[in-house]
């Protein structure tokens, strides 16, 4: 105990039996230990990832473009619900 996970490419700390918590859970459920764990992103990270994916989609593939737009819309909606923009504390006086 105290080292790193023995799964290929994993740099997480060892949890049990030479594996990190995620890879250990995989093995205990009978799933293959190889492969990356799913990265947990913040709501803003999901927005950025979806925006980059939309930018990378070929403009000729309409179905992929719609799917990428939907993913971005979903990520933005989740971000807005998680971190709503606060209302100003006081009304801002108009400049005359």
N, C-alpha and C positions, 0 to 999 in steps of 0.2 A: 504494500500500500504506500502511496505517496508519489508514485510515478505518473506517467501519462498512459492514456488508453492505448491498447495494443492493436486496435482496428486500424487498417490502412488509412493514412491521411488524417486521422483524428488527433487533435492536440489538446483535448479536454483532459482534466485530471482523472486519475484512476478512482473508481468507486468500489468495485468488487471484482474479484477474479481477473484482474488485469484489464478490465474494461471500464469505460465511463458509464454513468448512469443510463444514458440513452441506449448504448450498445448492449449493456447488460440486460436491460429490459427487452430489447429485441431478441436476444438469445433465450431468455427465460420464456418468451412467447413462441419459441420455435421458429422464429424468422431468421434469415441470414444476417450475420453480423457485418458483412461487407457493405460498403456503400456509405455515403454521407448521411448524416442526420438532417432532418428538415430544419432549416434555419428559421428561427423565430424573429420576425421583424416587428419593429414598432409600427404604428399606423402610418407615420410619415415615411418610414422605410418602404412600406408596401406601395405608397403613392409614387415614390421615386422609382421603384422597381417597375411598376406598371407603366409609368411615363417613358422610361427607357425602352421597355418592350414595345410600346406603341411606335416609338421613333425607329425601332429596328425592323418593323414589319414592312414587307414589300408593298408598295403602293398598288401593285397589280393583283394582289390577293385580297379580294373584297371580304371574304369570309374571315380570314385571319385579322384583317384590319378592324372589322366590327367586333370580333372577340376581344381584341386588345383594347378597343375603346370601352367596351363593357367592363373589362377588368379595371381600367383606370377609373371609370365612373364609380364602380363599387368601392374601390380603395379610397377615393376622395370622400364619398358618402360616409364610410366608416371613420375616416379621419375627422370629418366635421362633427360627427356624433360624439366621438371620443373627446375631442378638444374644441368645443365650441368657442367662437370668437366672443370675448366678453364685451358687454355693452359699455360704453363710456360711463364713468362714474357721474359726471356732470355734463349737462348739455354744453356744447361749445358755442360761445357767443359769436354772432355773425360779425364779420368785419365790414365796416361801412366806409 
